[in-house]
């Protein structure tokens, strides 16, 4: 339901050539693909599963930066500027990736400028998204920020199950707090409010959005 992934944006030949440079790695749920501030040695292409990117604030809280899914790249910025990882990547479910060495990835970009342009456009979208989220933190209350993230998850991962749009993704209250710049207690109150309004239903695994339109309006 969301935007095309990096691999989907490439031609079949380009995607095959890049994938041929990688070696397969598998990670169990909760495993770290890499850790914030660790040296970077590879760019990871997600083949299956979903990955959470986060960093630790000066106050010691986790700030969730985003979720990557099949076809997405992870660690590409560190490969380009030869700097340590800016975030921790952790598997939200069993994950399989192709690991392309940083040197091989940069060399691939140098000989395929069309792919380099696709990467620039992808990074530009992420920068715009980060700017939008910073604006939300200033302009919205916790309920509005939670609505924004739920709508984003629905647009990217949601499936219509008859009752509403179900997000089959385990996101803890702590992770949602870190993604909205709120405390866990504030997120609990926001979710309770949304349930009382009849806009969402929560399950042990995932959340169903019962009224996506109202959530989208509240997120503005």
C-alpha positions in Angstrom: 0.0 0.0 0.0 3.0 2.3 0.4 5.7 3.7 -1.9 7.8 1.4 -4.0 10.9 0.0 -2.3 14.4 0.8 -3.5 14.8 -2.5 -5.4 11.3 -2.1 -7.0 12.4 1.3 -8.4 15.3 -0.3 -10.2 15.2 -2.1 -13.5 15.2 -5.9 -13.4 18.8 -5.8 -14.7 20.0 -3.3 -12.1 18.3 -5.1 -9.2 19.8 -8.4 -10.3 23.3 -6.9 -10.7 23.2 -5.3 -7.2 21.7 -8.4 -5.6 24.5 -10.5 -7.1 27.0 -8.6 -5.1 25.5 -9.6 -1.8 25.8 -12.5 0.6 22.8 -13.9 2.5 22.4 -13.2 6.2 19.5 -14.3 8.5 18.4 -12.8 11.8 16.0 -14.0 14.4 13.3 -11.7 15.9 14.9 -9.2 18.2 18.4 -9.7 16.8 20.5 -6.6 16.0 21.6 -6.3 12.4 24.1 -3.6 13.5 24.5 -1.3 16.5 24.5 2.5 16.6 28.1 3.9 16.4 29.6 0.6 15.2 31.8 0.7 12.2 30.0 0.1 9.0 31.2 -2.6 6.6 28.1 -3.4 4.5 24.9 -2.2 3.0 22.0 -4.5 3.7 19.2 -5.2 1.2 16.1 -6.5 3.1 14.7 -9.6 1.3 12.1 -10.7 3.9 10.9 -9.5 7.3 10.8 -6.0 8.7 13.5 -4.0 10.6 13.3 -1.2 13.1 15.8 1.6 13.1 16.3 3.5 16.3 18.8 5.5 18.3 19.3 6.4 21.9 18.8 10.0 23.0 21.0 11.8 25.5 18.4 11.1 28.1 18.8 7.4 27.5 15.4 6.9 25.7 15.0 5.0 22.5 13.9 7.1 19.5 12.4 5.1 16.7 13.5 6.5 13.3 11.6 4.2 11.0 10.8 0.7 9.8 12.3 -0.9 6.7 10.7 -3.7 4.7 11.6 -6.0 1.8 13.3 -4.2 -1.0 14.6 -1.4 1.3 18.3 -0.6 1.9 19.8 -0.2 5.4 23.2 1.3 6.1 23.6 3.0 2.8 24.5 6.4 4.3 27.4 5.0 6.3 28.7 3.3 3.1 28.6 6.6 1.3 30.3 8.8 3.9 32.4 6.1 5.5 31.1 6.9 9.0 29.8 4.7 11.8 26.2 3.7 11.9 23.9 6.4 13.1 21.3 4.0 14.3 20.6 0.5 15.6 18.8 -1.9 13.2 16.8 -4.6 14.9 14.7 -7.4 13.5 10.9 -7.0 14.3 10.4 -10.6 12.9 12.6 -13.2 11.2 14.7 -11.2 8.7 16.7 -12.2 5.7 19.1 -9.7 4.0 21.7 -9.6 1.3 24.9 -7.9 2.6 26.8 -5.9 0.0 30.2 -4.7 1.2 30.4 -0.9 1.4 33.2 -0.7 -1.1 31.3 -2.9 -3.6 28.1 -0.8 -3.1 29.9 2.5 -3.7 31.7 1.1 -6.8 28.3 -0.1 -8.1 26.9 3.4 -7.7 29.9 4.9 -9.6 29.4 2.7 -12.6 25.6 2.9 -12.6 24.6 6.6 -12.3 21.0 5.8 -12.9 20.9 3.8 -9.6 22.8 6.6 -7.8 20.0 9.0 -8.9 17.4 6.5 -7.5 19.3 6.5 -4.2 19.4 10.3 -4.1 15.7 10.5 -4.6 15.1 7.9 -1.9 17.3 9.8 0.6 15.5 13.0 -0.3 12.1 11.4 0.5 13.5 10.3 3.9 14.8 13.8 4.6 11.4 15.3 3.8 9.7 12.7 6.0 12.1 13.5 8.9 11.3 17.2 8.5 7.6 16.5 8.5 7.9 14.5 11.7 9.8 17.3 13.4 7.0 19.6 12.5 4.5 17.2 13.9 6.4 17.1 17.3 5.9 20.8 17.6 2.4 21.2 16.2 0.5 18.1 17.4 -0.5 16.6 20.7 0.2 13.0 21.6 -3.1 11.8 20.1 -2.4 13.5 16.8 1.2 12.1 16.6 -0.1 8.6 17.4 -2.7 9.0 14.7 0.0 10.0 12.3 2.0 7.0 12.9 -0.9 4.6 12.8 -2.0 6.0 9.5 1.6 5.7 8.2 1.7 2.1 9.3 -1.7 1.4 7.7 -0.6 3.0 4.4 2.6 0.9 4.3 1.6 -2.4 5.9 -2.1 -2.4 6.4 -4.5 -5.1 5.0 -8.3 -4.8 4.8 -9.7 -7.6 7.0 -13.3 -6.7 6.6 -13.6 -4.9 9.9 -11.0 -2.3 9.0 -7.4 -2.0 8.1 -5.3 -4.4 10.1 -1.6 -3.7 10.8 0.0 -7.1 11.5 3.1 -5.8 13.1 4.2 -6.0 16.7 4.9 -2.5 17.9 5.2 -2.1 21.6 3.9 0.9 23.5 7.5 1.8 24.3 8.4 1.7 20.6 5.4 3.8 19.7 6.3 6.3 22.4 9.8 6.5 20.9 8.4 7.0 17.4 6.1 9.8 18.5 8.4 11.6 20.9 6.0 10.9 23.8 6.1 9.1 27.1 4.8 5.5 27.3 2.0 6.7 29.7 0.9 9.4 27.2 0.8 6.8 24.4 -1.3 4.5 26.6 -3.8 7.3 27.2 -3.9 8.2 23.5 -4.6 4.6 22.5 -7.3 4.4 25.1 -8.9 7.5 23.7 -8.8 6.2 20.2 -10.4 2.9 21.4 -13.1 4.8 23.2 -13.8 6.8 20.1 -14.2 3.5 18.1 -11.4 4.4 15.7 -9.1 1.5 16.5 -9.2 -2.0 18.1 -6.0 -3.4 19.6 -5.1 -7.1 19.7 -2.3 -9.1 21.2 -0.6 -8.8 17.8 -1.2 -5.7 15.8 -3.9 -3.0 15.6 -7.0 -2.7 13.5 -7.9 0.8 12.3 -11.7 0.9 12.3 -12.0 4.5 11.0 -9.0 5.4 8.9 -10.5 8.6 7.6 -11.1 10.0 11.1 -7.6 9.0 12.2 -6.2 10.7 9.1 -8.1 13.9 9.9 -7.0 13.9 13.5 -3.4 13.5 12.3 -3.5 16.7 10.4 
